Structure formats: structure tokens, C-alpha cells
């Protein structure tokens, strides 16, 4: 998958995670194995996409030194990983969740703009 497609797919996943966060309650038991397996099953594909995205985004940013820096890509991946867990375990306040969400969307947006400029 190309970087633009990966970024768009992860951005859509980010929106889906926000919807889940806002419409669900925290799990009754944080040690519930069934819930853990459910979370693992739904998040593993996103973790795999993130790994691929980070590698391609770092390559792109290193080649096109413009508005993003490598540390922003690494931080964005880390923030998305945090959001994956916070979404299902609902263990942070809404304000913090929204800050992380905004931060990830912001970097995705800049990256998509730069990819579009490169193609022009």
C-alpha cells in the first residue's frame, strides 16, 4: 500500500476509534480475557498498518525536508498506539484523548498535503 493510501486509511481508523470512544463505556473488568482478546483482534491490523506507515513516512520525510520532521512521524505513531488502547479501555479523560486525536490528525493532514504537492 502506498503512503497516501496508508495515511488515509489510518485517518479513517482514527475517526472510527473516536466514535467508539464516545459511544462505549469502560470495560467492567480490565483483566477480562475475552475483552483483551477482542481488543487484540481489532487492533492488530491497525498496528501492522502503523508499522508500514511509519517506515514509509520516515523515508518520505527524510527525502522531502519540508514541513515535517522524523521525530514527528515517530511521535505520531506512538500517539496512535496510545489512542488504540485508550479507545477500548477508556482510561483517560476526554480532553487528553482529544488532544492525542487532534495531534495525530494534524500530522496526517500535513503529510497528505505534502504528498499531494509532490504529485502536482
N, C-alpha and C positions, 0 to 999 in steps of 0.2 A: 504494500500500500504506500502511496506517495505521502509526503509530509503534509500537503494541503488536506488530503482526504483524512489522514490520521487526526489532524488538528480539528477539523470539522466534526469528526466522529466523537472525539473526546469532549468537544464543546457541547455536543448534544447529550452525551452521557452526564456531563456536569449539570445540565438543566434537569435531566431525569433524576439525578441524585437530590437536587434541591427540592423537587416535587415530593420525593419520598420522605425527605427530612421533615418537610412541612406537614405531611399528611399522616405520619405514623407516630406512635408512642414508643418510648424506650422499651426494650425488652424487659420482661418481668425478672428474669434471672440472667445475669450476664454470663453465667457459666453453663447455660443451656447448650448442650452439644448439638442438638438439632438446629438451633438458630445459628450457631457457629458454622455448621456445615452449609447452611443456606447462604450465609454471608460469603463464605469462601467460594461457593459455586458461582454466585453472581458477580463477585469482584475479580476473580482470577482472570477472566478475559480482558478486563479493563487494565489490570496490572500488566498484562502482556502487551497491550496496545501502548501503555505508557513507556515501557522499556524501549519499544521500537521508536516511539515518538521522540524520546529523549536523545537517542543516538542520532536520528536524522536531523532533529532540530539543532543539536550541538554542531553537527557538520555544517548545516546551513548558516548558522550564526557566525561560525569561525570564518567561513568564506565570504560572507556579506556583512562586514562590520558596519552596522548602521545604527539601529535603534535598540537592539537587544544585545545582551552580553551572556556568555556561557553560564555565569552564576545564576542568572535569571531563569534559564532553562532548568537547571538543576533544582532551584527553589520551587519552581512551578510544579515539577514532577513530585517533589516532596509534599507540597501543599495539596496536590490532587490525591496523593496517597492518604494524607490525613483526612481529607474530606470523605474518602471511601469508608473509613472506619467511623468517623463521626456521624455519617449519614445513617448508618444502621444501628449504631449503639446510642446515638443521640445523647452524647456525653459532654457537649459543650453548649454554652449559651448561644442563642440565635445570632447575637451581634458578632461573635467570633467566627461562627460558621459563615456568615455573610461576608465578612472581611476576607476569609480564605477564598470563598467562591468568587468574589469580585477580583481578587488578585490573579487567580488562575485565568478567568475570562479575559482580563486585561492583557495578559501576555499572549494568550491565544489570539486575541484580536490584532495585536501589533504584528505577530508572526504572520497571520493571514494577509494583512495589508502589505507586508514586505514581500510575501510570495506573489501576490498579485502584481506589485510593481515590477518584480523581476520578470514576470511573464509578458509585460507590456512592451 
